[in-house]
Amino acid sequence: MPLETLEPTLTRRAFHHHELRIDATWHAGSALSRCVSACLCALAMLLCVTDACAQATPSLYQMVSSLSDRGVYQFNGLEFAAAAANDAAYSNLLKVCAPTNTGAPVSASCAGPTQTIFNRLRELEDNADQLLGRGETQYSLRLDPQSLGFALRWTAP
């Protein structure tokens, strides 16, 4: 008998004197609704992954430019260069070291000094996001713009 025409019935005694009867009828439309539900789930997962990647974008150079343009703090050329270099390094390390949903590194090649560098860059990037008022800030150093500028000087190329 085709799946679409099955009519299973389940009868259980919920209490001593009440009987609970559940009828489930399979229809051809239910297969379509299951397919649509699966597609919507896949789309939602794709949007979540896209959103997670969007939050993990390098933002040091944007922060240095934005805060300088607004007159909050005037970063110097060395700090601009360090921000650009750190953004490039962080972008490359995200491909290898970005944590998965379980928190484990994506690749076994992200260990030791590579993991340490990634963690330090993530702290700077999250601090930049905090100063910009957006994105991920979990690992922020909570530095003000001047202190972050000093930190950038130590990481300059």
C-alpha positions as CSV (number, residue, x, y, z in Angstrom):
1,M,0.0,0.0,0.0
2,P,1.5,3.4,-0.9
3,L,2.6,5.7,1.9
4,E,0.1,8.4,1.0
5,T,-2.9,6.2,1.8
6,L,-1.8,4.8,5.1
7,E,-4.1,5.7,8.0
8,P,-2.4,4.7,11.3
9,T,-4.4,5.0,14.5
10,L,-3.0,5.1,18.0
11,T,-5.2,4.5,21.0
12,R,-3.9,5.0,24.5
13,R,-5.6,5.3,27.9
14,A,-4.6,8.7,29.2
15,F,-6.4,8.2,32.6
16,H,-8.3,5.3,34.1
17,H,-11.6,6.3,32.5
18,H,-10.6,8.5,29.6
19,E,-9.4,7.2,26.3
20,L,-7.1,9.2,24.0
21,R,-7.3,8.5,20.3
22,I,-4.9,10.0,17.8
23,D,-5.6,9.6,14.1
24,A,-2.8,10.4,11.7
25,T,-3.7,10.4,8.0
26,W,-0.9,10.6,5.4
27,H,-1.7,12.7,2.4
28,A,0.2,13.5,-0.7
29,G,0.2,17.1,0.4
30,S,2.0,16.2,3.6
31,A,5.0,15.1,1.5
32,L,5.0,18.5,-0.1
33,S,4.8,20.3,3.2
34,R,7.7,18.2,4.6
35,C,9.7,19.1,1.5
36,V,8.9,22.8,2.0
37,S,9.8,22.6,5.7
38,A,13.1,21.0,4.9
39,C,13.9,23.7,2.3
40,L,13.0,26.5,4.8
41,C,15.2,24.9,7.4
42,A,18.1,24.7,5.0
43,L,17.5,28.4,4.1
44,A,17.5,29.4,7.7
45,M,20.7,27.5,8.4
46,L,22.3,29.2,5.4
47,L,21.3,32.6,6.7
48,C,22.7,31.8,10.1
49,V,26.0,30.7,8.7
50,T,26.1,33.9,6.5
51,D,25.3,36.0,9.5
52,A,28.0,34.4,11.6
53,C,30.5,35.0,8.8
54,A,29.4,38.6,8.5
55,Q,30.0,39.2,12.2
56,A,33.5,37.7,12.0
57,T,34.8,40.2,9.4
58,P,37.9,42.2,10.1
59,S,37.1,45.7,11.3
60,L,40.2,47.3,12.7
61,Y,41.0,49.4,9.7
62,Q,37.3,50.5,9.5
63,M,37.4,51.5,13.2
64,V,40.6,53.4,12.8
65,S,39.2,55.3,9.8
66,S,35.8,55.9,11.3
67,L,37.0,57.2,14.7
68,S,39.6,59.4,13.0
69,D,37.0,60.8,10.6
70,R,34.6,61.6,13.4
71,G,37.4,63.2,15.4
72,V,37.1,60.8,18.3
73,Y,40.9,60.0,18.2
74,Q,43.5,60.7,15.6
75,F,45.3,57.5,14.7
76,N,48.7,57.9,13.2
77,G,50.1,56.3,10.0
78,L,51.7,53.4,11.9
79,E,48.4,52.6,13.6
80,F,46.7,52.7,10.2
81,A,49.3,50.3,8.7
82,A,49.0,48.0,11.7
83,A,45.2,47.9,11.5
84,A,45.4,47.0,7.8
85,A,48.0,44.3,8.4
86,N,46.1,42.8,11.3
87,D,42.8,42.8,9.3
88,A,44.6,40.9,6.5
89,A,46.1,38.4,8.9
90,Y,42.8,37.9,10.8
91,S,41.0,37.4,7.5
92,N,43.4,34.6,6.6
93,L,43.4,33.0,10.0
94,L,39.6,33.0,10.1
95,K,39.7,30.4,7.3
96,V,41.8,28.1,9.5
97,C,41.0,29.0,13.1
98,A,37.4,30.2,13.2
99,P,35.6,28.1,15.9
100,T,32.8,25.8,14.8
101,N,29.5,25.5,16.7
102,T,31.2,23.1,19.1
103,G,34.0,25.6,19.8
104,A,36.7,23.4,18.4
105,P,39.1,24.9,15.8
106,V,38.1,24.2,12.2
107,S,41.5,22.9,11.3
108,A,44.2,20.9,13.0
109,S,46.7,23.4,11.5
110,C,45.4,26.0,13.9
111,A,47.4,25.1,17.0
112,G,50.2,26.5,19.1
113,P,51.5,29.8,17.9
114,T,48.9,30.1,15.1
115,Q,46.1,29.7,17.6
116,T,47.8,32.3,19.9
117,I,48.1,34.8,17.1
118,F,44.5,34.2,16.1
119,N,43.3,34.7,19.7
120,R,45.3,38.0,20.0
121,L,43.9,39.3,16.7
122,R,40.4,38.3,17.6
123,E,40.8,40.4,20.8
124,L,41.8,43.4,18.8
125,E,39.0,42.9,16.2
126,D,36.4,42.4,18.9
127,N,37.7,45.6,20.6
128,A,37.3,47.4,17.3
129,D,33.7,46.1,17.0
130,Q,33.0,47.3,20.6
131,L,34.2,50.8,19.7
132,L,32.1,50.8,16.5
133,G,29.1,49.5,18.5
134,R,28.5,46.5,16.4
135,G,29.4,42.9,15.8
136,E,31.1,40.4,18.1
137,T,32.6,41.8,21.4
138,Q,33.0,38.7,23.5
139,Y,36.8,38.7,23.4
140,S,37.2,42.5,23.5
141,L,40.0,43.9,25.5
142,R,37.7,46.8,26.5
143,L,40.3,49.4,25.5
144,D,39.6,53.0,24.6
145,P,40.7,54.3,21.2
146,Q,44.0,55.7,22.5
147,S,44.9,52.4,24.3
148,L,43.9,50.4,21.2
149,G,46.2,52.7,19.1
150,F,49.1,51.9,21.5
151,A,48.3,48.1,21.1
152,L,48.3,48.5,17.3
153,R,51.7,50.1,17.4
154,W,53.1,46.9,19.0
155,T,51.6,44.8,16.2
156,A,52.8,47.0,13.4
157,P,54.5,45.4,10.4
